[in-house]
Amino acid sequence: MTVHFTLPTPCAPGLRRAEVAERRDAVVVTLRRMPSDTQKGGVCAQVINRRTVDVQLDAPIGDRPVVDGSSGREVKLGR
């Protein structure tokens, strides 16, 4: 599965890892970012970068919803 996401930079310079929890009733994807430069007293520019990451699933998504692990909201799928 390919996950598309946006990150403001340099506030969130990159993705550290994508965690996937497959359940019978849902696929939960949580994106973990590197620490923000603003936490070190830096200035954050409002620039948005679009990124993608491929995650390996053990089974096809099928009828299971994909859920954002950070918010708990269902993610709209583009097929």
N, C-alpha and C positions, 0 to 999 in steps of 0.2 A: 504494500500500500504506500502511495506517495502522499506525504503531508505537506501542504503549502501553508506558510505562515509569514507574518511580517514582524520585524523588529526595528525599533527606533535605534539609530546609532549616533554617537558612540555610547548612548545610555545602556544599551544591551548589545555589546559587540558581537555576540554569537551564541549559537546553540551549543550547550555542553553535551546533552544527550536527550534522546527521545525514549521514554519509558512506555511500554505497552503491556496492559493487563487484559488478557483475553478471558472472558467469562462466557457462560452459555447464553446470557441475556444481553451482553454488550461487549464492545471493544473499547477500552478506555486508553486514551493516548494523553500523556503528560509530557510537555516540553520543558526541559530544565535549561535555563540560561546561565551564561557566565555572569559574575558579579558586575554591577553597573559602575562605570567610572564616576558617576555623581556621588556614589557612596564614599569616594575618596576625596570629595571636595571639588571635583571637576565640573565643567559646564556641559550641559546636554543640548546638542543641536537637534532640531525637530526634523530629521531626515528619516524616511521610512525605506527599509530594504526588504524586498520580497525574497524569500528563501524556500527551499524544499529539502525534505529529508525522506529517504526510503526506510520503511520499517517492515520487518519480516513478520508475517503472521503464521501461526501454526495451522490454521484452518481458514477457508474462505469466509468473508464477512457474512455472506448470506443475508438473512433478514435482521441480523443484529444491528442495533444502532451504534454509531461511533460517538463516544462521549469525550468531551474535553475534560481531562482529569483535574485541571486547575479550577474550572468554574462549575463542573457538574452538568453543563448544558450539552444537549445533543448537537452534533456537528452535521451540517448539511453536506451530503456527498455529491460530488460531481463525477459522473461515470462516463 
